[in-house]
Amino acid sequence: MSGAAPWKLASAQQATTTNMNGSEDVTKMFVLMNQNILDMKENTHRIDEKLDRINEKVNQTALDTELHQETLMKLLPICVSLVCDFI
């Protein structure tokens, strides 16, 4: 290296520094992308939990509706009989 001109050494050091800074930028970009993916995964998990709760409510409502309909079907003949008796 003693035979190299000082200006060539300076430019070589600058190129190395630029390369390292570029590498750091890429690393930071990958870290940011990874964090965004983890955040999206967490958001997806929360959305899935909300959808599961909605699904449970819909299933419960459907069951309640079926039970209500069966109760009305049992009461309908009694109501018809009462109306016929009073008319």
C-alpha positions as CSV (number, residue, x, y, z in Angstrom):
1,M,0.0,0.0,0.0
2,S,3.0,2.3,0.4
3,G,3.2,2.5,-3.4
4,A,-0.4,3.8,-3.8
5,A,-1.0,7.5,-4.2
6,P,-2.7,9.2,-1.3
7,W,-5.7,10.4,-3.4
8,K,-6.3,6.8,-4.5
9,L,-6.4,5.6,-0.9
10,A,-8.8,8.4,0.1
11,S,-11.2,7.5,-2.8
12,A,-11.0,3.8,-1.8
13,Q,-11.9,4.6,1.7
14,Q,-14.8,6.8,0.6
15,A,-16.2,3.9,-1.6
16,T,-16.0,1.5,1.4
17,T,-17.8,4.0,3.6
18,T,-20.5,4.5,1.0
19,N,-20.9,0.8,0.6
20,M,-21.2,0.3,4.3
21,N,-23.8,3.1,4.6
22,G,-25.7,1.5,1.7
23,S,-25.6,-1.8,3.5
24,E,-26.8,-0.2,6.7
25,D,-29.7,1.4,4.7
26,V,-30.7,-2.0,3.3
27,T,-30.5,-3.6,6.8
28,K,-32.7,-0.8,8.2
29,M,-35.1,-1.3,5.3
30,F,-35.3,-5.1,6.0
31,V,-35.8,-4.4,9.7
32,L,-38.6,-2.0,8.9
33,M,-40.2,-4.4,6.5
34,N,-40.0,-7.2,9.1
35,Q,-41.6,-5.0,11.7
36,N,-44.4,-4.1,9.2
37,I,-45.0,-7.8,8.5
38,L,-45.1,-8.6,12.2
39,D,-47.6,-5.7,12.7
40,M,-49.7,-7.0,9.8
41,K,-49.7,-10.5,11.4
42,E,-50.8,-9.1,14.7
43,N,-53.6,-7.1,13.0
44,T,-54.7,-10.2,11.1
45,H,-54.8,-12.1,14.4
46,R,-57.0,-9.4,16.0
47,I,-59.3,-9.3,12.9
48,D,-59.6,-13.1,13.1
49,E,-60.6,-12.9,16.7
50,K,-63.2,-10.3,16.0
51,L,-64.6,-12.4,13.1
52,D,-64.8,-15.4,15.4
53,R,-66.8,-13.4,17.9
54,I,-69.1,-12.2,15.1
55,N,-69.5,-15.7,13.9
56,E,-70.5,-16.9,17.4
57,K,-73.0,-14.1,17.7
58,V,-74.5,-14.9,14.3
59,N,-74.8,-18.6,15.2
60,Q,-76.4,-17.7,18.6
61,T,-78.9,-15.4,16.8
62,A,-79.7,-18.1,14.3
63,L,-80.4,-20.6,17.1
64,D,-82.5,-18.0,18.9
65,T,-84.5,-17.4,15.8
66,E,-85.1,-21.1,15.3
67,L,-86.3,-21.5,18.8
68,H,-88.5,-18.5,18.5
69,Q,-90.0,-19.9,15.3
70,E,-90.7,-23.3,16.9
71,T,-92.4,-21.6,19.9
72,L,-94.6,-19.5,17.6
73,M,-95.5,-22.7,15.6
74,K,-96.6,-24.3,18.8
75,L,-98.6,-21.3,19.9
76,L,-100.2,-20.7,16.5
77,P,-102.9,-23.5,16.8
78,I,-103.8,-22.2,20.2
79,C,-104.2,-18.7,18.9
80,V,-106.3,-19.9,15.9
81,S,-108.5,-21.9,18.3
82,L,-109.0,-18.8,20.5
83,V,-109.9,-16.6,17.6
84,C,-112.3,-19.2,16.2
85,D,-114.0,-19.5,19.6
86,F,-114.5,-15.8,20.0
87,I,-115.7,-15.1,16.4
